[in-house]
Amino acid sequence: MQNAKDTFYEVLRSRLVALNPERTIVLRGVVRPGVVVEENELLSSAALPDCFRLRWSVAQVDADGTMPLATLVCSVDYETAGTGMNGGMDRGRALAAMDAELQGAVNALPRNVLKTNYSGLANGTAALAMNTRAWWSEVAFGATITKDDRLARTATVQLMSYQEAGEL
Amino acid sequence: MGELLQSSDGAIRLADAVMRSAGGRMVWLRLAAPAVQNADAEQLGLATPAYQDVALGPATFHKANSVIKLLISASAVHEVLGSLGFDSADVLFETAVGLFIDDLLYKITNSYSSQAMGMPYCYWLTLEPPVR
């Protein structure tokens, strides 16, 4: 499942960067695209505004077929207070812009990609292409939530992939 | 004493003296080193960042009910702000991984300052002990 999660993050990040290269965040002193996987970051980055925060929730494995089919639910949390110069009066528009970016990135075709094993990056070797693909559903948007001066939303995407032999 | 409190610097020195006489001790603030630009390994959780421990003191515990609070000298915090280039103490404590005290890493859940003439003379940190 880890390879599918990593591959989906890489695809989503590159698509979001292509749609809006100006959506960036500063995390631990470095400017990077405004999308993070919460479980890969320090706890202090938990409530970053104006960026997409990916959280993996439900995991299911169907072992009936020739290969186990893994299904994961990816929750994408995002929130914005709008622009400070506008006194936050554009926060609705800012949230709508984030909705559009996420929809554009997730729903763009193809909604599948060859799975990649990135574990080699830990010791300086290249990522390896695998034999099967990962694919995902269209994005489903949750209700708008007001959090003090911010508007927030959680969207969900279902990610599926076959588990290859020896895969984590 | 009255003259000492005439300036905010005096309030800092007075707070330091009180904390030292009350058994003030050193604690270590754990900070994550800056990330590596465009490093997929870090963004995918494959690489552990390097850490830096910074000494802060004098500091004294204040325990009321079940909440653990730590009182830290503003002079020590301001020294760290200057040397590491942080914008404010809030940013410093928000981005810190935690506080090392007697080999235990406490999570910082809240921070605020006590002020004299608009200048902080000590910082209060609310801490959460590690789950065992």
Interface residues (C-beta under 8 A of the other chain):
Chain A: D6 Y9 E10 R13 L27 R28 G29 V30 V31 R32 V36 V37 E39 N40 E41 L42 L43 S44 Y118 S119 L121 A122 A127
Chain B: A32 A33 P34 A35 V36 Q37 N38 D40 A41 E42 Q43 L44 G45 L46 A47 P49 E94 T95 A96 V97 K107
